[in-house]
Amino acid sequence: MGARALGTVLHELGNLAPHGVRSVTLEISDLLVEAVRRPRTDLGVTPVSVLRVLPRVPRHAALADHPSSTLRSFVPHRTTVSGGHDLFGTPLAPLDVPSAVEAAREARRLGLEAIAVVATGAVGAPGHESAVAKAVLDAVPDLRVSLSHEVGGMGLLVRETAAVLNAALLSAAGRLVDRCQRATRPLGDVPCWFATGDGGRVSAERLRALPVLGLQAKWAMTLLGAAVLNGRDNATIVVEDGTTCTIGEVRDGLPHVAADLQGALGVRLAAPQPVLTTTGTESFRAGPERSLRGSPDVSPVVIGNGDLDLATVGAASCEPTSWVDLVVHAGSTDELRQQQRATEDRACGMVATSDAPPGSERIVESSATALAYVRAGTYRLRVRAAAGARP
């Protein structure tokens, strides 16, 4: 649907609203996925450069590349420079800024418009990624930079996947956002929001910078829409689509999500997305309890795909959210709790800056998991915040 057709639809819907339209939230994940699958179209992804910041250059060529053929297909230029941190924030090698700048200049000479920067330990110590970004933008100001720590995630590869997809989608997402904003003009001066994979919404400006957040929004909004239509804040949602059932959950009024999952593109992403299970329709009907997680206290919500546009209902109902995923070191329980509170404040602050009603921020999830494979006192903090009253 073009901007003009979308604008007509929005104008007609706006006329039906009893109290006027205060904002519009659009779900464009199918368009983002299509941009990745069909890169040579007007709204397709653009080739990008990858800059890894590691303590040393991999000795084997296979280790220097990404295992996903999808990612490799639009990364014609890849460089590794010295630098990076361990999980405790200790530098593993001096940062080689001149080599990073030269790699960026070479990428621009090749006609590339964006570069993804991925450093070891950046989820806990983003300093080297930030320093590279500053030096690169000073030297090549028209090159767009995507940093892996801005999405989060423990593993180097899942952060690289997110950063590369984000960099590749920047131009396409910018054009999509422009079209959507033009389409909302008939409604007057109303904010234009975009649904995200964690079940919330972000501003147009944030989606321009982090389009990877919108990749799995359709299923998040579908689960939310089904729960809203059935008046359920906590529910197991089953969407039947021919011979297949897709099962997810809504908890405390938000889709149940997790990081490091495979999405529609078949690659593991650091960005949060709905936790889904797929089974056959006949198998589910024969024994629903085998397909459902745990023992739900109430019956699941079963909906046929196509009965209603559930994702649209979800997009109309979602609120601003935030997700923070990082590694910290704490020498005591009190220090851990202090860092957890600081992370919760950061997550709530991100919601507050998303035009949420003042004081409406709430913590939905907050966990501190000890990492047993490293030294004692190392934890992974994951905090999720949202706007709106607790259900």
Phi, psi and chi 1 to 4 in degrees:
 res  aa     phi    psi   chi1   chi2   chi3   chi4
   1 MET       -  128.1 -177.8 -177.0  -65.3      -
   2 GLY   -77.5  172.1      -      -      -      -
   3 ALA   -62.0  -38.2      -      -      -      -
   4 ARG   -66.5  -44.5 -178.6  173.0  -61.5  177.6
   5 ALA   -65.4  -42.4      -      -      -      -
   6 LEU   -63.3  -40.4  176.2   60.2      -      -
   7 GLY   -61.4  -39.1      -      -      -      -
   8 THR   -63.6  -45.1  -59.7      -      -      -
   9 VAL   -61.8  -46.5  171.2      -      -      -
  10 LEU   -62.6  -38.6  -69.4  175.1      -      -
  11 HIS   -63.9  -41.7 -177.7   66.2      -      -
  12 GLU   -66.1  -41.8  -67.9  175.7   -6.9      -
  13 LEU   -66.6  -37.8  -68.3  174.6      -      -
  14 GLY   -61.2  -35.0      -      -      -      -
  15 ASN   -68.2  -22.6  -70.9  -25.9      -      -
  16 LEU   -87.1  -15.2  -62.3  175.3      -      -
  17 ALA   -68.4  127.3      -      -      -      -
  18 PRO   -67.4  -27.8   23.8  -33.4      -      -
  19 HIS  -124.6   23.6  -56.6  -65.1      -      -
  20 GLY    81.2  166.6      -      -      -      -
  21 VAL  -100.3  122.7  177.4      -      -      -
  22 ARG   -92.7  -28.1  -69.1  176.3  -65.4  178.0
  23 SER  -164.3  164.7   67.9      -      -      -
  24 VAL  -127.9  131.4  175.1      -      -      -
  25 THR  -116.9  125.0  -58.1      -      -      -
  26 LEU  -112.1  142.7  -59.3  170.0      -      -
  27 GLU  -111.0  113.5 -172.8  -84.9  -60.8      -
  28 ILE  -122.2   24.8   61.4  170.6      -      -
  29 SER   -63.3  -36.7   60.1      -      -      -
  30 ASP   -61.3  -38.2  -80.3  -10.1      -      -
  31 LEU   -68.4  -36.9  -64.4  174.9      -      -
  32 LEU   -68.2  -43.0  -66.5  173.5      -      -
  33 VAL   -63.7  -41.2  170.2      -      -      -
  34 GLU   -63.4  -34.5 -174.1   68.9    9.7      -
  35 ALA   -62.8  -36.1      -      -      -      -
  36 VAL   -73.8  -39.8  176.5      -      -      -
  37 ARG   -75.3  -24.5  -70.9  177.1  172.4  166.0
  38 ARG  -128.6   74.2  -59.5 -179.8   63.7 -176.8
  39 PRO   -67.2  -19.6   24.7  -34.0      -      -
  40 ARG   -96.4   21.1  -68.3  175.7  177.0   81.8
  41 THR   -98.9  175.6   62.3      -      -      -
  42 ASP   -59.9  -35.7  175.2   49.4      -      -
  43 LEU  -108.1   27.7  -71.6  175.9      -      -
  44 GLY   -88.0  169.2      -      -      -      -
  45 VAL   -69.6  159.4  -64.1      -      -      -
  46 THR  -111.5  147.3   55.5      -      -      -
  47 PRO   -59.7  145.6  -20.8   32.6      -      -
  48 VAL  -133.8  165.1  -57.9      -      -      -
  49 SER  -101.2  149.5  172.4      -      -      -
  50 VAL  -118.1  131.3  172.4      -      -      -
  51 LEU  -121.3  107.9  177.1   61.6      -      -
  52 ARG   -91.3  137.3  -80.5 -176.0  177.1  176.0
  53 VAL  -112.6  103.8 -177.2      -      -      -
  54 LEU  -128.3  159.1  -53.0  177.8      -      -
  55 PRO   -62.0  -30.9  -21.6   31.2      -      -
  56 ARG  -153.8  157.6   62.5 -178.0 -178.8 -177.6
  57 VAL   -73.2  133.9  177.0      -      -      -
  58 PRO   -58.3  138.9  -23.7   33.3      -      -
  59 ARG   -78.9  -27.3  -65.0 -176.7  178.5 -179.5
  60 HIS  -104.6  136.6 -164.9  -74.8      -      -
  61 ALA   -59.4  -35.0      -      -      -      -
  62 ALA   -64.1  -31.7      -      -      -      -
  63 LEU   -75.9  -17.6  -63.2  176.8      -      -
  64 ALA   -82.7  -12.2      -      -      -      -
  65 ASP  -110.2  175.3 -147.2  -24.2      -      -
  66 HIS   -94.8  140.9 -163.8  -75.7      -      -
  67 PRO   -70.6  -17.4   23.4  -33.3      -      -
  68 SER   -84.3  125.3  167.7      -      -      -
  69 SER   -67.1  -29.4   57.8      -      -      -
  70 THR   -61.6  -46.2  -59.9      -      -      -
  71 LEU   -66.9  -43.9  -92.1  -71.1      -      -
  72 ARG   -63.6  -25.8  -65.9 -163.5  -55.9  -90.0
  73 SER   -66.5  -24.1   66.4      -      -      -
  74 PHE  -123.7   32.7   44.3   81.7      -      -
  75 VAL  -125.3   85.0  179.0      -      -      -
  76 PRO   -79.3  -10.0   29.7  -34.7      -      -
  77 HIS  -139.2  127.2  179.3 -106.1      -      -
  78 ARG  -142.3  135.1  176.0 -179.0  -72.1  -86.3
  79 THR  -138.7  147.4  -53.6      -      -      -
  80 THR  -120.0  131.0  -60.5      -      -      -
  81 VAL  -124.4  162.8  -58.5      -      -      -
  82 SER   -73.6  142.5  173.1      -      -      -
  83 GLY   149.2 -162.9      -      -      -      -
  84 GLY   101.4  163.8      -      -      -      -
  85 HIS  -126.8  164.1  -63.4   78.7      -      -
  86 ASP   -88.2 -176.8   64.0   14.0      -      -
  87 LEU   -67.5  -13.6  -72.4  175.9      -      -
  88 PHE   -98.8    4.4  -44.4  110.0      -      -
  89 GLY    87.6    8.0      -      -      -      -
  90 THR   -84.8  126.2  -56.8      -      -      -
  91 PRO   -60.4  133.4  -21.2   32.9      -      -
  92 LEU   -92.7  -21.1  -64.5  173.5      -      -
  93 ALA  -163.1  151.9      -      -      -      -
  94 PRO   -60.8  140.9  -18.9   31.5      -      -
  95 LEU   -74.3  126.0  179.1   60.9      -      -
  96 ASP   -92.0   81.5 -172.6   -8.0      -      -
  97 VAL   -65.0  -44.5  174.7      -      -      -
  98 PRO   -56.7  -40.5  -26.7   36.4      -      -
  99 SER   -67.9  -35.6  -65.9      -      -      -
 100 ALA   -65.0  -41.9      -      -      -      -
 101 VAL   -65.3  -41.2  169.9      -      -      -
 102 GLU   -64.8  -37.3  179.8   53.3   35.1      -
 103 ALA   -63.0  -40.2      -      -      -      -
 104 ALA   -65.7  -41.3      -      -      -      -
 105 ARG   -64.3  -39.0  -74.0  174.7  171.6  153.4
 106 GLU   -64.9  -39.9  175.5   62.1   19.7      -
 107 ALA   -60.9  -40.7      -      -      -      -
 108 ARG   -69.3  -36.8 -160.6   67.8 -169.5   94.4
 109 ARG   -63.1  -29.4  -75.4 -166.8  -69.7  -92.0
 110 LEU   -79.7   -1.5  -67.6  172.9      -      -
 111 GLY    89.4    8.5      -      -      -      -
 112 LEU   -80.1  145.2  -56.9 -179.8      -      -
 113 GLU  -106.9   -9.7  -61.1  177.4   -5.1      -
 114 ALA  -144.5  154.2      -      -      -      -
 115 ILE  -137.3  136.7 -174.7  168.9      -      -
 116 ALA  -103.1  126.5      -      -      -      -
 117 VAL  -109.4  124.9 -179.2      -      -      -
 118 VAL  -131.5  116.9 -170.5      -      -      -
 119 ALA  -117.6  144.7      -      -      -      -
 120 THR   -63.6  139.3   56.0      -      -      -
 121 GLY    73.8    7.1      -      -      -      -
 122 ALA   -66.7  -23.4      -      -      -      -
 123 VAL   -66.7  -24.4   67.7      -      -      -
 124 GLY  -109.5  -23.1      -      -      -      -
 125 ALA  -140.8   87.2      -      -      -      -
 126 PRO   -81.5    7.5   30.2  -34.8      -      -
 127 GLY   -58.3  -40.8      -      -      -      -
 128 HIS   -70.0  -38.8  -79.1 -174.2      -      -
 129 GLU   -62.9  -43.7  -75.7 -168.0   -2.4      -
 130 SER   -65.2  -39.7  -61.0      -      -      -
 131 ALA   -65.8  -40.1      -      -      -      -
 132 VAL   -62.4  -44.3  166.0      -      -      -
 133 ALA   -59.4  -44.6      -      -      -      -
 134 LYS   -62.8  -46.3 -177.6  179.3 -175.0  -54.5
 135 ALA   -65.7  -40.6      -      -      -      -
 136 VAL   -65.4  -45.3  164.5      -      -      -
 137 LEU   -68.8  -30.7  -69.3  174.4      -      -
 138 ASP   -66.6  -37.9  -74.3  -15.9      -      -
 139 ALA   -85.7  -36.2      -      -      -      -
 140 VAL  -132.1   77.2 -167.1      -      -      -
 141 PRO   -64.2  -20.3   19.0  -30.1      -      -
 142 ASP   -92.7    6.6   59.7  -18.6      -      -
 143 LEU   -92.5  129.6 -169.8   64.6      -      -
 144 ARG   -88.7  137.4  -54.0 -179.5   73.3  177.0
 145 VAL  -116.2  133.2 -179.7      -      -      -
 146 SER  -118.7  125.0  177.3      -      -      -
 147 LEU  -107.9  134.1  -56.0  179.7      -      -
 148 SER   -67.0  -31.3   76.5      -      -      -
 149 HIS   -71.5  -15.7   75.8  -92.7      -      -
 150 GLU   -70.4  -20.3  -67.9 -178.5  -21.6      -
 151 VAL   -98.7  -36.8  178.2      -      -      -
 152 GLY    95.1 -174.8      -      -      -      -
 153 GLY   113.6  143.9      -      -      -      -
 154 MET   -74.8  -52.0  -77.2  -75.1  -65.5      -
 155 GLY   -75.3  145.5      -      -      -      -
 156 LEU   -62.0  -41.6 -178.9   74.6      -      -
 157 LEU   -69.9  -40.3  -73.3  179.1      -      -
 158 VAL   -68.8  -33.7  -66.5      -      -      -
 159 ARG   -69.8  -38.1  -77.8 -168.6  -70.0  112.2
 160 GLU   -64.4  -41.8 -179.6  172.3  -38.5      -
 161 THR   -57.0  -48.0  -59.5      -      -      -
 162 ALA   -64.4  -43.2      -      -      -      -
 163 ALA   -66.4  -40.4      -      -      -      -
 164 VAL   -67.6  -47.8  169.6      -      -      -
 165 LEU   -60.4  -39.6  -76.6  174.2      -      -
 166 ASN   -62.4  -46.7 -162.1   72.5      -      -
 167 ALA   -63.1  -41.2      -      -      -      -
 168 ALA   -68.0  -26.6      -      -      -      -
 169 LEU   -91.7   -6.8  -78.3  165.5      -      -
 170 LEU   -56.3  -48.0  -73.6  172.2      -      -
 171 SER   -68.1  -45.9  -65.3      -      -      -
 172 ALA   -62.4  -43.5      -      -      -      -
 173 ALA   -63.5  -39.7      -      -      -      -
 174 GLY   -59.6  -42.8      -      -      -      -
 175 ARG   -68.1  -39.0  -70.2 -168.5  -71.4  -90.4
 176 LEU   -63.9  -43.7  -75.6  169.9      -      -
 177 VAL   -62.8  -41.1  169.6      -      -      -
 178 ASP   -58.5  -45.7  -73.2  -18.6      -      -
 179 ARG   -63.3  -42.3  -67.1 -175.2 -177.8 -175.7
 180 CYS   -65.4  -40.8  -68.7      -      -      -
 181 GLN   -66.7  -36.6  -71.7 -176.0  -45.5      -
 182 ARG   -64.2  -36.6  -72.6 -162.5  -61.1  -89.4
 183 ALA   -68.3  -26.2      -      -      -      -
 184 THR   -85.6   -6.6   61.0      -      -      -
 185 ARG   -59.1  -35.8  -73.3  174.5 -174.2  168.3
 186 PRO   -60.4  -17.6  -25.8   35.0      -      -
 187 LEU   -85.2   -7.3  -61.9  176.0      -      -
 188 GLY    97.9 -161.2      -      -      -      -
 189 ASP   -85.9   76.0 -173.7   19.7      -      -
 190 VAL  -116.8  145.9  -61.6      -      -      -
 191 PRO   -64.9  144.2  -17.1   29.0      -      -
 192 CYS  -110.9  115.1 -177.6      -      -      -
 193 TRP  -108.3  166.3  -62.3   88.7      -      -
 194 PHE  -135.1  133.8  -68.0   87.7      -      -
 195 ALA   -70.5  149.2      -      -      -      -
 196 THR  -124.6  166.1   55.3      -      -      -
 197 GLY   -69.0  -13.9      -      -      -      -
 198 ASP   -92.5    7.0   69.6  -16.8      -      -
 199 GLY    91.8   10.0      -      -      -      -
 200 GLY  -116.9 -156.6      -      -      -      -
 201 ARG  -143.2  153.5   55.7 -176.7  169.0   93.8
 202 VAL  -131.6  164.1  -66.2      -      -      -
 203 SER   -71.1  164.5   65.8      -      -      -
 204 ALA   -60.4  -38.8      -      -      -      -
 205 GLU   -64.8  -40.3  -69.7   69.9   25.6      -
 206 ARG   -70.3  -37.1 -175.1  158.7  174.7   79.6
 207 LEU   -67.8  -33.6 -168.2   78.6      -      -
 208 ARG   -59.5  -39.3  -73.1 -177.6 -168.0  -86.3
 209 ALA   -82.5  -32.7      -      -      -      -
 210 LEU  -132.2   65.3  -68.3  170.7      -      -
 211 PRO   -63.3  -20.9   21.4  -33.2      -      -
 212 VAL   -61.3  -22.8   70.9      -      -      -
 213 LEU   -66.3  -22.2  -62.8 -179.4      -      -
 214 GLY   -93.8    0.5      -      -      -      -
 215 LEU   -63.1  -40.6  -84.5  174.6      -      -
 216 GLN  -106.3   25.7  -67.4  -62.1  115.5      -
 217 ALA   -67.7  -28.7      -      -      -      -
 218 LYS   -60.4  -47.4 -176.5  173.7 -177.2  177.2
 219 TRP   -71.4  -34.8  -89.2  111.5      -      -
 220 ALA   -60.8  -44.0      -      -      -      -
 221 MET   -71.4  -32.0  -65.3  -59.5  109.2      -
 222 THR   -64.1  -46.5  -63.6      -      -      -
 223 LEU   -62.2  -44.9  -62.8  176.8      -      -
 224 LEU   -63.8  -43.3 -179.6   58.2      -      -
 225 GLY   -62.0  -41.1      -      -      -      -
 226 ALA   -63.5  -40.6      -      -      -      -
 227 ALA   -66.8  -41.6      -      -      -      -
 228 VAL   -63.3  -45.7  168.4      -      -      -
 229 LEU   -64.1  -26.7  -72.5  174.7      -      -
 230 ASN  -100.4    6.7  -73.5  -87.9      -      -
 231 GLY    61.9   37.1      -      -      -      -
 232 ARG  -120.0  125.2  -57.1  -90.6  -73.6  -87.6
 233 ASP   -86.7  -22.4  -66.9  -38.5      -      -
 234 ASN  -132.8  120.3  -64.0  -83.3      -      -
 235 ALA  -163.3  152.2      -      -      -      -
 236 THR   -94.3  126.0  -62.5      -      -      -
 237 ILE  -106.6  128.7  -50.8  -63.7      -      -
 238 VAL  -119.6  117.9 -178.5      -      -      -
 239 VAL  -107.9  113.2 -179.4      -      -      -
 240 GLU   -88.9  129.8  -65.2 -174.9  -10.4      -
 241 ASP  -137.4   87.1 -171.6    1.2      -      -
 242 GLY    68.3 -117.6      -      -      -      -
 243 THR   -90.1    1.8   59.9      -      -      -
 244 THR  -122.6  141.1  -57.5      -      -      -
 245 CYS  -115.7  133.1  -77.3      -      -      -
 246 THR  -111.7  127.4  -57.4      -      -      -
 247 ILE  -119.1  131.3  -55.3  168.2      -      -
 248 GLY  -144.2 -178.6      -      -      -      -
 249 GLU  -131.5  152.1  -65.7 -179.1   49.6      -
 250 VAL  -119.1  127.5  170.7      -      -      -
 251 ARG  -126.5  128.7  -58.3  176.7 -179.9  177.7
 252 ASP    51.6   37.2  -70.7  -21.9      -      -
 253 GLY    81.7    8.9      -      -      -      -
 254 LEU  -133.8  148.1  -72.3  171.2      -      -
 255 PRO   -61.1  142.9  -20.0   31.2      -      -
 256 HIS   -74.5  121.1  174.5   44.5      -      -
 257 VAL  -128.3  166.0  -59.9      -      -      -
 258 ALA  -154.6  162.4      -      -      -      -
 259 ALA   -95.8  172.6      -      -      -      -
 260 ASP    62.4   33.6  -56.5  -15.7      -      -
 261 LEU  -106.4  156.5  -60.6  178.2      -      -
 262 GLN   -82.8  131.2  -75.0 -167.6  -16.1      -
 263 GLY  -106.9 -152.9      -      -      -      -
 264 ALA   -63.8  -23.9      -      -      -      -
 265 LEU   -89.7   -3.6  -63.3  171.1      -      -
 266 GLY    75.8   19.1      -      -      -      -
 267 VAL  -125.1  147.0  -67.7      -      -      -
 268 ARG   -76.5  129.4  -63.8  176.0   69.2   84.6
 269 LEU  -116.3  143.8  -82.0  178.4      -      -
 270 ALA   -73.8  -25.5      -      -      -      -
 271 ALA   -69.7  141.1      -      -      -      -
 272 PRO   -66.3  146.2   23.5  -32.6      -      -
 273 GLN  -152.9  163.1   55.1 -171.4  -69.1      -
 274 PRO   -62.1  143.8  -22.2   32.9      -      -
 275 VAL   -86.2  114.4  178.2      -      -      -
 276 LEU  -123.7  149.3  -57.2  172.4      -      -
 277 THR  -125.3  136.3  -58.3      -      -      -
 278 THR  -115.5  133.9  -57.8      -      -      -
 279 THR  -145.4  169.1 -172.8      -      -      -
 280 GLY   -74.8  145.3      -      -      -      -
 281 THR   -62.5  -45.0  -58.1      -      -      -
 282 GLU   -62.8  -41.5  -69.1 -173.8    5.5      -
 283 SER   -62.9  -42.0  174.3      -      -      -
 284 PHE   -64.3  -44.7  173.8   77.3      -      -
 285 ARG   -66.3  -32.5  -69.0  176.3  177.4  173.8
 286 ALA   -71.1  -32.6      -      -      -      -
 287 GLY  -155.8   78.3      -      -      -      -
 288 PRO   -57.4  -34.6  -20.8   31.3      -      -
 289 GLU   -62.4  -26.2   65.5  -77.6   -9.1      -
 290 ARG   -72.4  -25.2  -66.6 -165.0  -59.3  -92.5
 291 SER   -95.3  -14.6  -58.1      -      -      -
 292 LEU   -92.4  144.4  -58.8  177.8      -      -
 293 ARG   -75.4  128.3  -61.0  174.7 -179.7  -89.5
 294 GLY    66.2 -151.6      -      -      -      -
 295 SER  -126.6   88.6  -59.1      -      -      -
 296 PRO   -59.4  139.5   16.6  -25.0      -      -
 297 ASP   -71.1  -24.7  -63.5  -29.5      -      -
 298 VAL  -127.5  162.9  -67.2      -      -      -
 299 SER   -68.1  148.6   59.4      -      -      -
 300 PRO   -70.3  159.0   27.4  -35.8      -      -
 301 VAL   -88.6  115.1  174.0      -      -      -
 302 VAL  -109.4  122.7 -178.5      -      -      -
 303 ILE  -132.6  138.5  -63.4  179.7      -      -
 304 GLY   -81.8  128.5      -      -      -      -
 305 ASN   -63.6  129.2 -167.7   20.2      -      -
 306 GLY   105.2  -15.6      -      -      -      -
 307 ASP   -63.0  -44.4  -68.0  -10.8      -      -
 308 LEU  -143.9  159.4  -70.6  167.6      -      -
 309 ASP   -84.3   84.5 -167.8  -17.8      -      -
 310 LEU   -62.5  -37.6  -61.1  175.6      -      -
 311 ALA   -62.7  -35.6      -      -      -      -
 312 THR   -66.3  -41.0  -61.5      -      -      -
 313 VAL   -62.3  -43.2  175.8      -      -      -
 314 GLY   -62.9  -42.4      -      -      -      -
 315 ALA   -63.7  -35.1      -      -      -      -
 316 ALA   -72.6  -16.6      -      -      -      -
 317 SER  -107.4  -14.4  -52.3      -      -      -
 318 CYS   -74.5  159.0   67.7      -      -      -
 319 GLU  -123.5  166.6  -64.6  -69.9  -14.1      -
 320 PRO   -59.0  141.4  -24.4   34.1      -      -
 321 THR  -136.5  170.3   55.0      -      -      -
 322 SER  -150.4  157.8   65.5      -      -      -
 323 TRP  -142.7  124.5  173.1  -78.4      -      -
 324 VAL  -121.8  127.9 -178.5      -      -      -
 325 ASP  -135.2  109.0 -175.2   -2.6      -      -
 326 LEU  -149.2  171.3   49.6   80.2      -      -
 327 VAL  -112.6  134.1  174.2      -      -      -
 328 VAL  -132.8  163.0  -59.5      -      -      -
 329 HIS  -120.7  130.6 -176.2  -93.3      -      -
 330 ALA  -133.9  131.8      -      -      -      -
 331 GLY   -86.7   -8.4      -      -      -      -
 332 SER  -153.4  168.0   65.8      -      -      -
 333 THR   -63.3  -39.7  -58.3      -      -      -
 334 ASP   -63.6  -42.1  -71.7  -18.5      -      -
 335 GLU   -65.9  -38.7 -175.2 -180.0   -5.4      -
 336 LEU   -62.4  -46.4  173.4   61.1      -      -
 337 ARG   -63.2  -37.4 -176.8   52.3 -167.6  151.3
 338 GLN   -62.2  -43.3 -177.0  179.4    5.3      -
 339 GLN   -68.4  -35.2  -64.0 -153.5   50.6      -
 340 GLN   -66.3  -41.7 -167.6  168.3    1.7      -
 341 ARG   -63.1  -39.4  -78.3 -163.3  -63.2  -93.6
 342 ALA   -63.9  -38.7      -      -      -      -
 343 THR   -68.0  -38.2  -54.8      -      -      -
 344 GLU   -64.0  -41.2  -68.5  171.1   -4.0      -
 345 ASP   -61.9  -39.6  -69.8  -17.9      -      -
 346 ARG   -63.6  -43.7  174.5 -176.4  168.1 -170.3
 347 ALA   -64.5  -42.4      -      -      -      -
 348 CYS   -65.5  -35.9  -73.6      -      -      -
 349 GLY   -63.0  -37.5      -      -      -      -
 350 MET   -64.7  -37.8  -66.9  166.6   65.3      -
 351 VAL   -67.9  -42.0  172.6      -      -      -
 352 ALA   -62.1  -33.2      -      -      -      -
 353 THR   -81.3    0.9   57.9      -      -      -
 354 SER  -100.6   28.6  -61.9      -      -      -
 355 ASP    65.9   29.0 -161.4   29.7      -      -
 356 ALA   -76.0  152.4      -      -      -      -
 357 PRO   -57.2  135.3  -25.0   34.0      -      -
 358 PRO   -54.0  130.7  -23.7   33.4      -      -
 359 GLY    81.4    3.8      -      -      -      -
 360 SER   -89.9   -3.8   66.9      -      -      -
 361 GLU   -68.3  140.7  -46.9   88.2   41.0      -
 362 ARG  -143.3  150.5   63.5 -176.3  175.4   98.7
 363 ILE   -86.2  121.7  -62.2  -62.2      -      -
 364 VAL   -90.0  -44.8  179.4      -      -      -
 365 GLU  -139.8  143.6  -61.0  175.7   22.1      -
 366 SER  -153.0  115.1 -179.1      -      -      -
 367 SER  -135.4  147.9   64.6      -      -      -
 368 ALA  -126.8  111.4      -      -      -      -
 369 THR  -110.5  123.1  -54.5      -      -      -
 370 ALA   -68.5  135.6      -      -      -      -
 371 LEU   -94.2  105.9  -58.5 -178.9      -      -
 372 ALA   -73.9  -19.3      -      -      -      -
 373 TYR   -89.7    3.8   50.6   85.5      -      -
 374 VAL  -127.3 -173.8  -68.8      -      -      -
 375 ARG   -65.9  155.0   80.0 -177.3 -173.0 -162.8
 376 ALA   -58.8  145.6      -      -      -      -
 377 GLY    93.3    7.5      -      -      -      -
 378 THR  -102.5  129.3  -55.2      -      -      -
 379 TYR  -132.9  150.0  -61.5   86.9      -      -
 380 ARG  -101.8  119.0 -178.7  178.0 -173.7  178.9
 381 LEU   -99.4  129.3  -65.0 -176.6      -      -
 382 ARG  -130.0  120.9  -76.5 -177.4  -72.9 -168.7
 383 VAL  -129.2  134.0  175.4      -      -      -
 384 ARG  -124.5  129.4 -173.5 -176.7 -174.0 -168.3
 385 ALA  -125.9  157.3      -      -      -      -
 386 ALA  -151.7  163.6      -      -      -      -
 387 ALA   -94.3  158.8      -      -      -      -
 388 GLY   106.6  156.1      -      -      -      -
 389 ALA   -69.7  147.3      -      -      -      -
 390 ARG   -65.6  132.1 -176.8  174.8  -63.4  -82.4
 391 PRO   -62.2      -  -23.9   33.4      -      -
